[in-house]
Amino acid sequence: MIRLLLADDQALVRGALAALLGLEPDLEVVAEVGRGDEVVDAVRRSTPDVALLDVEMPGMDGISVAAQVRAEFPALRILMVTTFGRPGYLRRAIDAGADGFVVKDTPARELADAVRRVHMGLRVVDPALATETLTAGTSPLTAREREVLAAAADGSTASVIARRLHLSDGTVRNHLSAAIGKTGTRTRAEAVRAAERLGWL
């Protein structure tokens, strides 16, 4: 049996995935969580073989969870399952240690097959998303530019962002200006939207 952990903040989706995957004779769902910051404890308690992680969860996003799980449980296989097939998400997830990336509208039989292939040590990536990722290229944003742009998503001023991130106002403005230029937009709000659409944030 392949032991599975499901992490998704939408209870209905999580329950449907558990029910569908539980119908497979060689798959067993041993843990379900609704928050990213609950995953590590659930892995310790249930010792799954494969973790299916949603990208967007409260507490901690799935990509950050993947990096944490990979560092602490190197033998655990990780399959990202998300509604949002954004090219930047795929690249960031693979960089964080994910073994596969599929979208939630993948048919149940294909999802079960993806779990088996990841469990065998193979890399599984949604083909349409892989093509889009190659076309979009890598994120041009530096880690600091991404951090500053993410902090600007709530409309905070440069001064507020500077205090929050312990930077000078000028440094924040420089990073925002660079992010605007790299996303080909005109305002910080447009830059945030463009970066989110591409999965760079």
Salt bridges, closest charged atoms under 4 A:
ASP8 OD2 - LYS104 NZ 2.60
GLU24 OE1 - ARG116 NH2 2.64
ASP26 OD2 - ARG116 NE 2.69
GLU32 OE1 - ARG14 NE 3.70
ASP37 OD2 - ARG35 NH2 2.85
ASP41 OD1 - ARG44 NH1 2.80
ASP54 OD2 - LYS104 NZ 3.48
GLU56 OE2 - ARG86 NH1 3.45
GLU72 OE2 - ARG44 NH2 2.51
ASP99 OD2 - ARG70 NH2 2.89
ASP99 OD1 - ARG77 NH2 3.10
GLU145 OE1 - LYS182 NZ 2.86
GLU147 OE1 - ARG144 NH1 2.65
ASP154 OD2 - ARG164 NH2 3.54
GLU190 OE2 - ARG186 NH2 3.12
